[in-house]
Amino acid sequence: MDFTHQVIDIVLNLDTYLGYIINLFGLWTYAILFAVIFAETGIIVVAFFPGDSLLFVIGALSAGGHLNLLFSVVLLSIAAILGDTVNYYIGKYIGPKIFSKEDSKLFNKKHLIEAHKFYEKYGGKTIILARFIPVIRVFAPFIAGIGTMPYKKFLLYNMIGGVLWVLSATLMGYFFGNIPIVKDNFSLVVLGIVLISAVPIIINELIRNYKKGKNKNK
């Protein structure tokens, strides 16, 4: 394996090599982690970078004294929030351009209008919950920008989602990272968190739809 392939392998599996990177780069590791989390949330073409698993390992290594937990949470929350913000503005900037042609088969202007309506109604919930779903989280802010979701509203949910994501994943690693069953099934644990988080929203929507239908029948 040549040097280029080694670098790519380390980047794509940063969660696996993190202990080695800490020993090699010391405090510069924080800068590397910031860049990876920023890119994973802010640049669609690198959506495959490690996110959940990396935060989990950061928490586990923090429990062993290799990283500072508080500093990591604050730093990576900022990275996640900035990443989503950049992604939002990329969507906002290119949205009008790619949807400018009425006869575009792939980027139909009707889709832009639908995206706008969707984020007007569900935007905040989507931005927060998408944080916990790999790959999807990098598309949510991009589409929010295309759908012209108001930035002040986006920023609020972006901050809430970013902090919750980083904090929950690192704390799970901090407290449970050395338990084999949790470590080996981390993706299922994350999925469970998403499902539990979605329950109140689903119940709220069912109640609202029920009331709406009841009012129509009056």
Backbone bond lengths (Angstrom), bond angles and torsions (degrees), N, CA, C in turn:
res aa  C-N    CA-C-N  psi(-1)  N-CA   C-N-CA  omega(-1)  CA-C   N-CA-C  phi
1 M - - - 1.475 - - 1.524 109.29 -
2 D 1.369 117.91 121.36 1.449 120.72 -178.54 1.532 110.54 -76.54
3 F 1.343 114.86 176.14 1.467 120.66 -174.56 1.516 112.18 -60.84
4 T 1.352 116.75 -43.39 1.471 120.79 -178.34 1.522 111.01 -60.13
5 H 1.329 116.18 -44.96 1.460 120.34 179.67 1.527 111.53 -65.87
6 Q 1.322 115.97 -34.56 1.464 120.39 177.73 1.530 110.40 -64.37
7 V 1.336 116.42 -43.57 1.471 120.86 179.93 1.521 110.09 -63.28
8 I 1.336 116.73 -45.25 1.467 121.31 179.38 1.525 110.55 -61.21
9 D 1.329 115.48 -42.95 1.468 120.19 179.93 1.523 111.31 -62.43
10 I 1.324 116.99 -40.97 1.468 121.23 179.85 1.525 110.40 -66.66
11 V 1.348 117.04 -42.72 1.468 120.85 -179.33 1.524 110.69 -63.72
12 L 1.338 116.26 -45.26 1.465 120.61 -177.25 1.527 112.36 -71.90
13 N 1.323 116.06 -21.16 1.464 120.24 -179.53 1.528 110.29 -124.82
14 L 1.321 114.54 41.87 1.462 120.27 -176.25 1.520 112.07 -59.22
15 D 1.341 116.35 -32.38 1.457 119.69 178.63 1.521 111.28 -62.51
16 T 1.334 116.85 -33.99 1.469 121.50 180.00 1.524 111.38 -76.25
17 Y 1.330 116.62 -37.03 1.464 121.37 -175.09 1.530 113.30 -94.56
18 L 1.327 118.23 5.26 1.467 120.10 -170.95 1.529 112.50 -59.64
19 G 1.314 117.23 -41.38 1.465 119.82 178.89 1.520 111.15 -59.64
20 Y 1.312 116.57 -42.44 1.467 122.06 178.36 1.530 110.70 -63.74
21 I 1.333 116.57 -41.24 1.463 121.49 -179.11 1.529 111.15 -65.98
22 I 1.323 116.78 -38.87 1.467 120.37 178.10 1.530 110.28 -61.20
23 N 1.323 116.34 -43.83 1.468 120.60 179.59 1.520 111.58 -66.11
24 L 1.331 116.09 -31.38 1.460 120.30 -176.05 1.528 112.71 -83.93
25 F 1.346 117.08 -40.95 1.461 120.59 -172.30 1.530 114.28 -109.39
26 G 1.306 118.82 -11.83 1.458 120.84 178.26 1.516 112.41 60.82
27 L 1.333 117.09 -128.62 1.464 121.64 -177.31 1.531 113.16 -65.09
28 W 1.325 117.14 -22.88 1.466 120.20 177.94 1.526 111.60 -66.05
29 T 1.321 116.64 -13.27 1.465 120.92 177.32 1.527 110.70 -58.55
30 Y 1.338 116.37 -36.63 1.470 120.07 179.71 1.535 111.25 -60.92
31 A 1.334 116.44 -38.47 1.459 120.42 178.87 1.530 110.36 -66.27
32 I 1.333 116.31 -39.23 1.464 121.13 178.46 1.520 110.27 -64.45
33 L 1.326 116.77 -44.92 1.463 121.42 179.86 1.524 110.98 -63.82
34 F 1.324 116.64 -41.14 1.471 121.18 177.31 1.529 110.00 -58.82
35 A 1.336 116.47 -46.79 1.461 121.19 -177.84 1.526 111.28 -63.39
36 V 1.336 117.18 -40.31 1.470 120.65 -177.97 1.525 111.29 -68.22
37 I 1.336 117.35 -45.75 1.468 120.41 179.77 1.530 110.75 -66.37
38 F 1.318 116.73 -39.03 1.467 120.87 176.77 1.526 110.30 -60.63
39 A 1.334 116.31 -47.45 1.459 120.58 -178.52 1.526 111.48 -67.30
40 E 1.326 117.17 -39.86 1.471 121.37 -177.62 1.519 111.94 -64.12
41 T 1.323 116.63 -29.12 1.465 120.29 179.94 1.525 113.11 -100.19
42 G 1.334 117.22 -19.28 1.459 119.54 -171.99 1.512 116.78 -110.70
43 I 1.337 117.28 -13.71 1.467 119.54 -176.44 1.520 108.78 -126.93
44 I 1.320 116.25 112.61 1.457 121.58 -173.14 1.528 112.65 -58.65
45 V 1.325 117.85 -37.64 1.466 120.26 -174.60 1.524 113.19 -69.83
46 V 1.340 117.71 -12.36 1.468 119.89 176.46 1.532 110.44 -117.87
47 A 1.320 115.74 32.78 1.459 121.04 -179.91 1.523 112.10 -64.00
48 F 1.347 116.41 -15.33 1.465 120.92 -179.07 1.525 112.13 -84.16
49 F 1.336 118.65 -1.63 1.461 120.64 175.67 1.530 109.54 -59.99
50 P 1.330 118.40 150.32 1.470 119.95 178.23 1.521 111.41 -64.78
51 G 1.322 117.29 136.30 1.464 121.69 179.40 1.504 111.17 -127.35
52 D 1.322 117.14 -76.21 1.464 121.69 -179.33 1.525 111.67 -57.59
53 S 1.328 115.78 -50.14 1.463 119.89 -177.07 1.526 111.43 -64.08
54 L 1.335 116.76 -35.34 1.471 120.13 178.80 1.521 110.49 -66.02
55 L 1.326 117.37 -45.30 1.474 121.05 178.28 1.521 110.88 -62.09
56 F 1.329 116.08 -38.46 1.462 120.91 178.65 1.529 110.26 -61.88
57 V 1.322 116.85 -45.80 1.469 121.45 -179.86 1.523 110.49 -66.87
58 I 1.326 117.27 -36.87 1.467 120.95 176.48 1.523 110.09 -59.04
59 G 1.342 115.97 -43.02 1.459 119.83 177.29 1.512 112.14 -63.65
60 A 1.333 116.39 -42.41 1.464 120.82 -179.60 1.532 111.24 -64.18
61 L 1.326 116.71 -42.52 1.465 120.56 179.31 1.526 111.44 -70.81
62 S 1.335 115.96 -29.15 1.472 119.32 175.55 1.518 110.50 -66.07
63 A 1.327 116.34 -36.19 1.469 120.39 178.00 1.523 110.88 -63.99
64 G 1.326 116.06 -28.41 1.459 120.48 178.90 1.515 113.38 -89.40
65 G 1.337 117.17 2.86 1.459 121.02 177.37 1.513 114.98 84.32
66 H 1.339 117.56 10.00 1.465 120.33 -178.02 1.528 112.10 -84.48
67 L 1.333 116.80 -24.27 1.455 122.50 177.31 1.520 108.84 -135.94
68 N 1.344 116.37 158.16 1.455 120.86 176.97 1.523 108.81 -89.92
69 L 1.334 116.88 117.61 1.467 121.43 -173.49 1.531 111.69 -62.10
70 L 1.333 118.06 -51.18 1.459 121.57 -176.74 1.519 111.17 -60.93
71 F 1.324 116.60 -47.19 1.464 120.48 -179.91 1.528 110.75 -62.33
72 S 1.331 116.66 -40.19 1.467 121.20 179.79 1.525 111.03 -63.48
73 V 1.329 116.92 -44.18 1.466 121.19 -178.96 1.524 110.71 -63.30
74 V 1.337 116.41 -46.52 1.479 120.64 -179.18 1.534 110.06 -64.17
75 L 1.321 116.43 -48.82 1.464 121.53 -176.77 1.528 111.70 -62.36
76 L 1.330 116.61 -45.62 1.460 120.12 -175.52 1.528 111.88 -78.37
77 S 1.318 117.61 -24.31 1.469 120.05 172.37 1.527 109.34 -65.53
78 I 1.325 115.76 -42.09 1.473 120.55 177.23 1.525 109.87 -62.83
79 A 1.331 117.06 -42.25 1.465 121.44 179.24 1.523 111.03 -61.10
80 A 1.346 116.14 -43.66 1.463 120.85 -179.22 1.522 111.58 -66.27
81 I 1.324 116.96 -40.93 1.466 121.53 -179.96 1.524 110.65 -67.64
82 L 1.317 116.89 -43.68 1.469 120.97 178.56 1.533 110.70 -65.16
83 G 1.339 116.23 -39.35 1.460 120.31 178.81 1.513 112.00 -59.80
84 D 1.326 116.05 -48.23 1.466 120.20 178.23 1.524 111.87 -63.65
85 T 1.325 116.93 -36.45 1.462 121.17 179.89 1.526 111.01 -64.00
86 V 1.331 116.25 -46.12 1.464 120.66 177.71 1.525 109.88 -61.41
87 N 1.327 116.40 -43.79 1.460 122.11 179.87 1.528 110.96 -61.04
88 Y 1.326 115.75 -41.07 1.470 121.44 178.07 1.524 110.74 -59.90
89 Y 1.327 116.67 -46.71 1.463 120.15 -177.05 1.520 112.39 -71.79
90 I 1.332 116.96 -28.99 1.466 119.47 173.94 1.520 109.13 -63.58
91 G 1.350 115.91 -45.64 1.459 120.29 177.63 1.518 112.03 -63.08
92 K 1.326 116.47 -41.45 1.463 120.78 -179.07 1.522 111.43 -66.62
93 Y 1.320 116.19 -34.48 1.464 120.22 -177.66 1.530 111.63 -76.15
94 I 1.341 116.79 -46.27 1.467 118.70 -174.99 1.522 112.78 -87.39
95 G 1.347 117.31 -16.63 1.464 120.69 -178.80 1.515 113.53 -53.08
96 P 1.338 118.20 -56.96 1.473 120.27 -179.33 1.526 112.82 -60.07
97 K 1.350 117.18 -29.15 1.456 120.51 -177.95 1.527 111.41 -75.01
98 I 1.350 116.39 -45.47 1.465 118.66 -176.39 1.526 112.13 -77.36
99 F 1.350 116.21 -18.68 1.459 119.31 178.73 1.533 112.01 -102.87
100 S 1.322 116.63 13.08 1.467 119.84 -174.40 1.521 113.13 -74.43
101 K 1.327 117.79 -24.46 1.461 120.99 -178.16 1.521 110.56 -91.42
102 E 1.306 115.90 121.72 1.460 121.74 -178.52 1.521 112.27 -62.04
103 D 1.355 116.65 -33.37 1.451 120.22 -173.85 1.524 113.57 -95.38
104 S 1.349 117.29 13.33 1.452 120.29 178.69 1.524 110.50 -68.26
105 K 1.337 116.17 126.42 1.466 120.19 -177.82 1.527 111.45 -75.43
106 L 1.334 115.72 -38.98 1.461 119.77 -177.15 1.517 112.03 -82.92
107 F 1.341 117.17 -41.78 1.455 121.98 -177.00 1.527 110.04 -113.26
108 N 1.300 115.76 69.59 1.459 122.12 179.37 1.523 109.65 -71.02
109 K 1.349 116.66 136.36 1.466 120.38 -178.26 1.529 111.34 -60.29
110 K 1.321 117.00 -26.30 1.461 121.44 178.23 1.524 110.37 -61.81
111 H 1.339 116.69 -34.18 1.460 120.79 179.43 1.532 110.85 -67.30
112 L 1.322 115.77 -35.67 1.463 120.41 177.67 1.524 110.36 -64.21
113 I 1.329 116.71 -42.84 1.464 121.57 179.27 1.525 110.07 -64.42
114 E 1.341 116.25 -40.99 1.462 120.55 179.16 1.523 111.06 -65.61
115 A 1.335 116.43 -39.55 1.466 120.49 177.61 1.518 110.88 -62.86
116 H 1.337 115.37 -41.79 1.470 120.34 178.58 1.526 110.58 -60.87
117 K 1.329 117.48 -46.31 1.466 121.80 -179.94 1.529 111.13 -63.79
118 F 1.332 115.62 -41.14 1.464 120.32 -179.03 1.525 111.15 -61.45
119 Y 1.334 116.78 -45.73 1.464 119.86 -177.81 1.520 112.58 -75.43
120 E 1.333 116.86 -22.05 1.450 119.69 172.78 1.525 110.15 -65.70
121 K 1.332 115.77 -35.07 1.455 120.91 -175.50 1.525 113.31 -93.41
122 Y 1.337 116.99 -43.97 1.466 120.37 -172.45 1.536 113.61 -118.89
123 G 1.324 117.21 5.92 1.457 120.70 -171.69 1.512 116.26 -49.74
124 G 1.332 116.61 -51.71 1.455 120.62 -176.41 1.513 112.61 -60.68
125 K 1.315 117.36 -45.00 1.466 122.04 -179.82 1.527 110.42 -64.07
126 T 1.330 115.38 -40.50 1.452 120.18 -178.59 1.520 111.53 -64.59
127 I 1.320 117.01 -45.66 1.463 121.80 -178.75 1.522 110.92 -60.46
128 I 1.326 117.16 -41.41 1.467 121.01 -178.91 1.526 111.20 -71.00
129 L 1.326 117.77 -52.19 1.463 121.26 -176.25 1.528 112.34 -67.07
130 A 1.338 116.74 -33.39 1.464 119.85 -179.46 1.521 111.88 -62.44
131 R 1.309 117.03 -25.71 1.461 121.16 178.48 1.533 111.75 -56.19
132 F 1.309 116.95 -31.42 1.457 121.11 -173.96 1.529 112.74 -93.79
133 I 1.337 117.18 5.50 1.461 120.56 -178.52 1.524 109.35 -118.52
134 P 1.342 117.74 111.31 1.471 120.73 -179.66 1.524 111.81 -52.48
135 V 1.332 116.71 145.43 1.463 126.34 -179.77 1.534 111.10 71.10
136 I 1.338 117.07 -50.60 1.462 120.25 -179.86 1.523 110.59 -58.97
137 R 1.345 117.06 -36.67 1.468 118.80 -176.14 1.521 113.07 -63.65
138 V 1.335 117.85 -24.09 1.456 118.61 -179.92 1.532 111.35 -83.44
139 F 1.335 117.52 -20.03 1.457 120.74 179.30 1.532 112.31 -88.18
140 A 1.328 117.29 -28.74 1.467 121.21 -176.44 1.532 112.68 -57.71
141 P 1.343 119.80 -51.98 1.473 118.82 179.77 1.520 112.53 -67.29
142 F 1.326 117.28 -32.29 1.458 121.58 178.19 1.527 110.49 -62.30
143 I 1.337 115.75 -46.82 1.460 120.94 179.92 1.528 110.36 -70.45
144 A 1.342 116.86 -32.71 1.469 120.39 176.66 1.527 109.77 -61.61
145 G 1.326 115.85 -39.30 1.462 120.11 177.48 1.513 111.49 -67.07
146 I 1.332 116.51 -42.66 1.458 120.80 177.91 1.529 110.12 -62.98
147 G 1.335 115.98 -39.70 1.464 120.79 -179.77 1.502 113.95 -78.56
148 T 1.339 116.84 6.99 1.474 124.40 178.54 1.532 112.40 52.13
149 M 1.323 116.13 43.19 1.462 120.38 172.42 1.529 107.53 -64.70
150 P 1.338 119.78 131.39 1.470 121.67 -179.37 1.525 111.47 -52.57
151 Y 1.344 116.47 131.43 1.463 119.42 -173.50 1.529 112.88 -62.26
152 K 1.340 117.82 -38.01 1.465 119.67 -179.64 1.531 110.95 -60.92
153 K 1.324 115.56 -40.76 1.461 120.15 177.49 1.522 109.84 -67.29
154 F 1.339 116.13 -44.26 1.464 120.64 179.68 1.522 111.03 -60.36
155 L 1.327 117.02 -44.60 1.463 121.64 -176.54 1.527 111.24 -61.02
156 L 1.325 116.86 -40.70 1.461 120.36 179.80 1.522 111.04 -59.49
157 Y 1.332 116.79 -51.69 1.459 120.66 -178.57 1.524 111.69 -72.46
158 N 1.310 116.33 -29.19 1.461 121.21 175.39 1.530 109.95 -62.19
159 M 1.327 116.60 -45.50 1.466 121.23 179.83 1.526 111.32 -66.21
160 I 1.335 116.13 -44.19 1.468 119.81 179.15 1.527 110.45 -61.87
161 G 1.335 116.02 -48.95 1.457 120.37 -178.89 1.514 112.74 -64.33
162 G 1.332 116.83 -42.08 1.459 121.10 -179.43 1.514 112.75 -61.83
163 V 1.325 116.17 -46.89 1.474 120.53 -179.62 1.519 110.85 -67.12
164 L 1.339 117.44 -43.65 1.465 120.73 179.90 1.521 111.41 -61.85
165 W 1.318 116.05 -42.43 1.467 120.62 -179.38 1.520 111.55 -62.84
166 V 1.323 116.50 -53.69 1.466 121.19 -178.05 1.526 110.62 -63.46
167 L 1.322 116.28 -45.83 1.457 120.73 -176.73 1.524 111.77 -64.34
168 S 1.336 117.47 -46.83 1.468 120.75 -177.15 1.524 111.62 -65.69
169 A 1.333 117.12 -44.39 1.468 120.39 -177.58 1.528 111.83 -67.52
170 T 1.339 117.29 -42.54 1.467 119.67 -179.85 1.529 111.67 -70.43
171 L 1.330 117.56 -38.04 1.467 119.80 178.39 1.527 111.32 -67.06
172 M 1.333 116.59 -35.95 1.466 119.53 175.41 1.518 110.27 -61.59
173 G 1.329 115.73 -42.86 1.458 119.78 177.59 1.518 111.59 -66.35
174 Y 1.330 115.96 -38.25 1.465 121.16 -178.34 1.529 111.52 -63.93
175 F 1.329 116.09 -43.85 1.460 119.91 -175.28 1.536 113.97 -91.86
176 F 1.347 116.12 -28.81 1.467 118.33 -174.18 1.523 113.98 -123.84
177 G 1.328 117.83 5.42 1.458 121.03 -173.79 1.508 115.63 -61.76
178 N 1.299 117.47 -24.62 1.461 120.21 -178.04 1.526 113.18 -98.17
179 I 1.346 116.53 6.08 1.463 120.63 176.14 1.533 107.71 -91.21
180 P 1.316 118.98 115.35 1.471 122.65 -173.17 1.529 114.77 -52.62
181 I 1.329 118.23 -44.28 1.470 120.57 -175.26 1.524 111.72 -65.11
182 V 1.335 117.02 -33.01 1.468 121.34 177.68 1.525 110.19 -75.16
183 K 1.315 115.73 -45.06 1.461 121.59 -178.35 1.526 111.89 -62.33
184 D 1.331 116.06 -39.78 1.464 120.63 -176.92 1.526 113.05 -79.43
185 N 1.333 117.51 -15.19 1.468 121.31 -178.36 1.519 111.41 -125.92
186 F 1.332 116.16 36.61 1.459 119.89 -174.33 1.522 112.13 -62.16
187 S 1.335 118.01 -38.28 1.466 120.66 -179.03 1.520 111.05 -61.69
188 L 1.338 117.00 -36.49 1.462 120.54 177.82 1.524 110.96 -69.58
189 V 1.317 116.08 -35.67 1.474 120.72 177.66 1.525 109.80 -63.80
190 V 1.337 116.78 -44.11 1.467 121.58 178.61 1.525 110.49 -62.28
191 L 1.344 116.11 -42.64 1.461 120.47 178.48 1.523 110.56 -60.86
192 G 1.330 116.22 -39.97 1.464 120.44 177.93 1.515 111.86 -61.86
193 I 1.338 116.22 -39.58 1.467 121.20 178.06 1.525 110.38 -62.27
194 V 1.337 116.04 -43.77 1.466 120.89 -179.98 1.523 110.46 -61.89
195 L 1.325 116.51 -46.04 1.463 120.78 -178.39 1.528 111.20 -63.71
196 I 1.324 116.60 -43.45 1.467 120.59 178.60 1.525 110.60 -63.88
197 S 1.344 116.00 -39.90 1.467 120.66 179.25 1.517 111.82 -65.59
198 A 1.345 115.74 -31.12 1.460 120.05 -176.26 1.522 113.10 -80.64
199 V 1.331 117.83 -19.85 1.465 121.40 -176.27 1.526 112.80 -55.74
200 P 1.346 119.32 -50.75 1.477 118.91 179.47 1.523 112.94 -59.41
201 I 1.344 116.93 -37.05 1.459 121.18 -179.81 1.519 110.50 -67.03
202 I 1.337 116.34 -43.17 1.464 121.03 179.45 1.521 110.62 -62.83
203 I 1.338 116.24 -44.67 1.472 121.04 179.22 1.522 110.33 -61.75
204 N 1.334 115.94 -42.67 1.464 121.28 -179.95 1.529 110.95 -61.79
205 E 1.352 116.95 -42.96 1.457 120.92 179.72 1.527 111.09 -66.48
206 L 1.344 117.16 -39.04 1.469 120.50 179.23 1.527 110.95 -64.17
207 I 1.333 115.66 -42.44 1.468 120.38 179.04 1.525 110.48 -64.95
208 R 1.333 116.81 -42.34 1.467 121.10 -178.86 1.527 111.01 -65.67
209 N 1.342 116.19 -42.58 1.467 119.75 178.15 1.527 111.61 -66.06
210 Y 1.339 115.92 -35.66 1.463 120.37 178.59 1.526 110.50 -65.04
211 K 1.331 115.95 -44.62 1.460 120.54 179.23 1.517 111.06 -65.60
212 K 1.349 116.41 -38.48 1.452 120.69 179.68 1.535 110.51 -63.23
213 G 1.363 114.46 -44.82 1.462 119.16 179.16 1.524 112.15 -65.90
214 K 1.340 115.71 -34.94 1.453 120.57 179.36 1.521 110.93 -66.96
215 N 1.338 116.33 -39.19 1.465 120.90 -179.84 1.521 111.35 -68.84
216 K 1.351 116.77 -33.20 1.453 119.50 179.01 1.512 112.47 -69.01
217 N 1.334 115.92 -29.16 1.461 120.54 -177.96 1.519 112.85 -80.04
218 K 1.328 114.96 -10.75 1.488 118.04 -178.44 1.518 110.35 -76.38
